[in-house]
Structure formats: C-alpha cells, structure tokens
Amino acid sequence: MDLNQLTAISPIDGRYRRQVQHLDEYFSEYALIKYRVLVEVEYLLFLAEKKIFKADAKLKKQLRDVVANFSIADAEQIKKTETITNHDVKAVEYFLKGALEKCGASHLKEWVHFGLTSQDINNTAIPLLWKDSIEQEYLPAIINLQAAIGKLALAYKKIPMLARTHGQPASPTRLGKELMVYVERLENQIQLFSYIPFTAKFGGATGNFNAHHVAYPKYNWIKFANDFVENKLGLQRQQYTTQIEHYDVLAAHFDAIKRINTILVDFCRDVWNYISIDYFKQKTIKGEIGSSAMPHKVNPIDFENAEGNLGIANALLEHFSAKLPISRMQRDLTDSTVLRNIGTPVAHTIISVKSIEKGLGKLVLNENKLKEDLDNNWAVVAEAIQTVLRRENYPNPYEALKELTRGKTAIDKKAIHQFISTLKVSPAVKKELKAITPHTYTGI
C-alpha cells in the first residue's frame, strides 16, 4: 500500500498526523539530512573564516544558498547516494562536493568534512534540531497549556470545593487554588528545564582532534572547535569525549520532559475525577457520539487520550535517558537508532497537550454539585471547631469531635450546631463556631 494517513504504521504519521505534522521540520529523515548539510556547510565556511583555506564572498553565498534552498529533491539525491555508500553522513559529504563542483570550486572539495568523523556531524546536527524543536515547539506548547490552566484557576478562584484526601471528604478548598497547584508545578519544571544547556560533541574520530592535529600541529584546534560550536552553532561543546557525545545532558532533557509529563498525567486524572463526580459538565458538540450503546454519555475522552499518549512518551523517554549515556568503549552504534526516534515522545507529548487544551475548552462548571457536596459534608468543619477549642484551652476537643463525627453518616448542620450549643464556652465563641460552614472553611 502507498503511505498515507490510513496506511501509516505509527499513529503519529497516521491518525494524529494533522496535529503533529509540523514536527517533521525537526524529526523527519529529511530534517536530519538538512541539519547535517547545515553543519557541514557552516564548518566549511568557518575553516575559510579562520584562513585555513581561501573562499571568496560569492562562493560563501552560494554555499549558504545550498542550505537555504535545501529541498526534498536534494535529500532524495543524498539518500540515493547512501544506497551506494551505505553511510548516511558520507552521502552528505559527496552531495556538498558536488555542490562545490557546480560552483566552480572543485579545488576545495577535500575541505568538506576535513578531519571529521560522522559523529562530529551527527552530534551537532541532532542537538541543533533538538534545540530548535524544544525552543520553537515543545516549550511554547507547555507554557501555553500552563497559561490555559492558570486562566481557569483565576476564573474559579472563589469557588469553594470539598477536598478529598485518601478519597474521603476533607477540609474544604477552592477549585482555583487546586488548579494553581499545577500551574506552579509546571512553572518549576519549566524553569529547571531552562537551566539545562544544549551540548554537542566536536573533536574528531575519538575526540582528540587526531587528524586535525597531524595536519596542522601548531594550530589551536580546541579553541577553533569551541568557537565554532558555541558561536556559530549556538551549542555548548563537550571538552572530553569519545567518538560520540556522552548524552548526559540530553538525558537530563528527557528526564525533564518526563517529569512534566508525569505532572500532566496527574492533572488529567484529577480533572477526570472532577468530571466523574459531576463537578464539571462537558459541552456537547452536535453530531458527536459519546457511546455506541449509551446515547446519554459525554465521555472525558480528551483527558484519557492525553494520559495514554503521555504514558507512551514517558516509556520512550525513560529508555532514552537510561540507554544513551551508555556506550561500549569509545563507541558502539546503539545510540544511532535511538536518536532517530527522539521525535516520537515529543510528538506524543504534543498530541497530549492538544488533547488537554481541547478538554479544558469543553469544561462547564457545575456549581450546584459543588455546593451540594459541601452541604452534605458538615463533618469537615470538625477540624475547625476543635482547633478553635484548642485555642480556648478546652479539654480534649479533638476527642470530643472524633466521638461526634468519625464514621457517622448523619452529621449535618443541625447536629454540628447542637454539639456547639452543649459546649462550655462563652456565647461569643459559640457564635464564632456556628459561623463556620463547609462553604466558608476554605483557608487562605
């Protein structure tokens, strides 16, 4: 079958293609090849800039145009060469040598990929595409979702709600504050994420500039490489490496995304529960069907979809962060196939974020249900009463309230007020205690 959204093996390129197709600019085979071409060209131009060889302004522009105008046809040409070389980076090298021939600069062909190993290209190209995807797609998506939750938190700032600890009625809270818990958690993790640098390896076959040094033994190649990676590519160069980067920092990125995803799973489950106990209704959309058998149902499918995709993302991220920092001796090839999949958990995460945003847009607050639950759970003010009695130095207030409320099923306003009336405290304290309700006992 021809590849399309119905025949794709992965739902990322099938069912969910429309939601994440923009990620192909970073994570497709085409994107990887394009970023490799970018690094090779920038390296070649940097050699010229540092007077290793001479190149005029016209040639420099022509080389930059190779990157700027890089097309699917160019990538296909490189892939065709790869069928012969059986080496993806070497195919890029031959492509650029061909470009130099077209520019009338055949005499400069051997400066392409000078002194490098393929991992000097892969371990700069991949961090570059990763950096771009994080800064341009992932973090904006998370920040926008955080803002959407924050907007709801502000709207529900004054809505009292029965809290549940261990699934049981507990001291009342406010719905807006409970949403702000997630806003703060996301904010903390976004800040932590921003402290993690984007690093790259660039140092020759085994990280020691062997080929560079033997060709130009008096040249400061470490300074050259630091300058190139940091000032031309915008990455941090790792100073001591094997043939590949050690991926410790990339693993930290994966772990950071995983923590954020875990927070979002927690959020999805809480909202799912609020829907299940009728604190939220969901807007109906004409033509939609909630159940093939039960016509009345409006299922919280957006939060369920998000939770499922977040789980897939985290499973992959867990493997990536555990596997990539481990490589036999100076390198093995196991990192290569793993790195080709780093876009997959990002795509599943973006799908989840979009699902959560869609779900949030359907929520309709059911204030009557929140009020009803508070009215039906007067026992939760027992904490308030016994704490005020402690202040008044009343004997054994906790035990008295425990005897009144624990395990009882008929604790209502009348029962609480009757209990307060029996207390040997001043009329002022009794008035203070009777003013406490499940609706007002919500703290700060």
Secondary structure, 3 states (H helix, E strand, C coil): CCCCCCCCCCCCCCCCHHHHHHHHHHHCHHHHHHHHHHHHHHHHHHHHHCCCCCCCHHHHHHHHHHHHCCCHHHHHHHHHHHHHHCCHHHHHHHHHHHHHHHCCCHHHHHHCCCCCCHHHHHHHHHHHHHHHHHHHHHHHHHHHHHHHHHHHHHHCCCCEEEEEECCEEEEEEEHHHHHHHHHHHHHHHHHHHHHCCCEECCCCCCCCCHHHHHHCCCCCHHHHHHHHHHHHCCCEECCCCCCCCCCHHHHHHHHHHHHHHHHHHHHHHHHHHHHHCCCEEECCCCCCCCCCCCCCCCCCHHHHHHHHHHHHHHHHHHHHHHHCCCCCCCCCCHHHHHHCCCHHHHHHHHHHHHHHHHHHHHEEECHHHHHHHHHCCHHHHHHHHHHHHHHCCCCCHHHHHHHHHCCCCCCCHHHHHHHHHHCCCCHHHHHHHHCCCCCCCCCC
